[in-house]
Amino acid sequence: MKRVDKISLILKHKGGTAWSVTAVASVYQAIEMMADKQVGALLVISEGKLAGIISERDYTRKVILKGKSSKQTRVKEIMTSPVVFVTPEHTVDECMKVMTTNRIRHLPVVESEKVVGVVSIGDLVHWIISVQEETIGQLENYITGKYPA
């Protein structure tokens, strides 16, 4: 495990499930699915391709604060598009930079125009913590003489 590991390793570890809705679904349906799946964002798929992303942040800022109805507002009206995404070849560090620069918490992973998964900031932080724990363990073993020669 390293911070230069490719995102494909994280997807292999966590699975490539990516929850999605259509652009014509109601925002209420999207929020209901987010609650059911315990996720903070859904991909918006149109004609088999990634068209946007809708997050809890989009809901609060573009529906609640504007006094709109979540049952009458369509996902396409509030989704974020175009979508910032990465490929499976991007590294953990590169993805952290993309998320920080764009101030986003969910990052679709796309290969040949097909969504192969989504990584969240939590996934990346968990990976980095695991890397640090592994490094600390190796250093402790080296210091105590348990390091394999």
C-alpha angles and dihedrals in degrees: 000000000000139000087243091059115123120254088241087074092056091049090049089051098044100028129250099260111144118180116216146177134197123257091245095054115109118257087238090060090049093050090046090053092047089054092046094049093038094233132131098221143026130207117240111224123194122179090348094304135102106264101165148322129248121203138180085255091058089051096051096043101037103033113021098038092044093050095241125150115251091208094054100037117088123223091240089063095061107020120118111248140206093038124224107227142163136212127243088257095065115105128237090251092050091050092049089053092048092050094046094046093048095037093232132140102200126054123190116218112218130186122182090348091305123114109237097175148313130254123202129205086253091057091052095045090049090051093049092049089051090051091051093048090051091050092048090050091051092048092049090051090049093049094047093045096249092113111119111250 
